[in-house]
Amino acid sequence: TVYLKPAFVFKRAADERRWSRLIYNLKVVYPIALEANATLHAMEQRMDSMKTKREKQEFVKAMERALTAAFFAQRPQALPLYETLEAELLALGEDVQAVVQRTQITFRNRCVFAAVSFARCPKREPHSVMLTFGLPARLDSPRVFQAVEPYPGRWTHHVLLCSAEQIDAELLGWLRQAYAFA
């Protein structure tokens, strides 16, 4: 099947960017949203049939583990490193929640304070992950892969983790600061 679409002429570059973004969302994001909607609907139906609160909690935990496994399906070598990091992040406070998204797993208390994603650098190893966290000041450390200031007084730091040994007292101190800063 061949689809012909008219060649649009845009008066402004912003209009063309908006159109391109709409097409991208329709082609890429909308099918994912439909799949997520179907999954949530199936989960709701299953939870409605459960009698006890404990049964529902166990089901939610099982779904979270399934989402995490799906996130690491392309890079299963990175899962043990992530699990070590996740345990440390969840130990920062009772209010810490892990939220699995399509391209990253975020950790939040009242706001997002850390995120784990796959490294996007030329020297990445298949078991590495990129840890991202925000602090009020720039860190001066060779461990920081990249630091940017998206707006005044907020520095976003990216640290490439390749082994569990890198999750040390220094990194945990930075994560405690990020937790408090969020």
N, C-alpha and C positions, 0 to 999 in steps of 0.2 A: 504494500500500500504506500502510495506517495501522497504526502500532504503538502499542499501549496498554501502558503500564507502570504498575505500582501506585504510588500516592502513598506514599512512605516517610515515616515519622515517626521522626525521630532524637531520641535522648535528650540527646545532647550536640552542640554546634556542631562539635567536632572530628570527630565521626563523619560529619557531613554534608559537611565539607570533604574528608575522606578519600574518601567516596563520589563526590563531584564530580570529584576528581582521578583516580580510577579510570576514570570515564566518559570524561573528557578523554583519558586515555592510550589507551583503547580506540578512540576515534573518530579521534584525530589522530596520536598517536605510533606506535601499532601498525602502521598501513599503511605508514608511513615505514620502520619496522624491517623489515617484510617485503620492501620494495623494496631496502633496503640489503643484506639477507641474500641476495637473489637476485643482486644485483650482485657481491657478494663471492664467491659460489659460482661465478659465471661467470668472474670474474678468476682464481680458483684453478685452474679447469679449463684456462684458457688458459695460465697460467704453468706448469702441469705439463707442457704440451706443448713448452715452450721448452727448448732444449738448454744454452745458455750463460748465465752469470751476467750478462754485459753485456746480452744480449737481455732478460732479466728486469728489469734496472735501467731500461732504456729504456722498457719497457712500464709500469713503475710511474710513471716521470716523465710519460709520456703520460696516464696515468689521473689524476695529480695536476693536470695542466693542464686536463683535461676537467672535473674537479670544480670547479676555480677558475672556469672559464668558465660552468659551470652556476650557481655562486653569484652571478655577476655578470650572469646572463641578464636579470633584471628591470631592472638599472641598468648597462648597458654603458658609460655615460659615466664611471663611477667606476673602471673597470678600469685605465686608464693611471696614475692616481694611486696605486692599490693596487700596481701593479707597481713603481713607483718606491720606495714605502715598503717593499715586500717585499725588494727588493734591499738596502736599507740594514739591515733587520732581520736578514737572513740573513748579512750581513757582520759582525755582532757576534761571531760565534764559529762554529767548525765543528760544535758540538753543537746549534745552533739548528735546530728543525724547525717547519715550518708544517703545521697540521692544519686541514683544511677541515671545518667543521661546518655544520649547517643554517642557523644564524642569525649565525655569526661564523667568522672564521678566527683561530685562536690560534697564537701563537709561543711555543715552550717550549725550555728547556734541560733542567734537571732538573725544573723546575716551569713553569707558564705565567707569562710575564712581560709579555706584551702580547697584545692582541686587536684585530682590525679588524671592525667591523660597520657596518651602514648607520645613518646618523644618524636619531634619532627626536626631532627638534625642529621647531618650526613654521617656522623660517627655513631649512630645509635646501635645498640645491641638488641637482639630480639627479646631479652628479658628486662629491658630498662623501661622506666616510667618517668614522666615529667611531673614533678610536684610544684604546684603554683600556690603562693600564699601572699597576703598583703600585710604590709607593715607601715608605720608612720614615717620611717626613715629608710634610706638606702643602706643595704648591707654591703660592707666592703670585705668580701670573701672570695677566694678563688673557686669555691664550690658553687657560687651563683652563676648559672649559665647565662642568664639575662635578667636585667632589672630595668623596669620602665616606670615612669611617673605619669599615670593616666590623667591625674589631676593633682593640684597642689596638696601636699600632706598625705598622699597615699602612694606608696611604692609597691608595685607588683613584682615579685621575685620568682624566677623559674630555676629550679634545681633538678638536674638530671640524676636520677638514682639508678644504679646498676646492680647493687647488692644490698642485702640486709645490713651489712656492717656499716653502711653509710647512714643508717638511721641511728645516730649517736646522740650524745648529750647536747652537742651544739645545735643540731637540727631540731631536736625536741624543744630546746629553749626558744628557737625561732617560732616554732609552731605554737608554743604557749603564748608568745607575744601576739601572734596573729589571732589566736582564739580570743585573747583579751581585747584586741584592737577592733574586732568585728562588731 
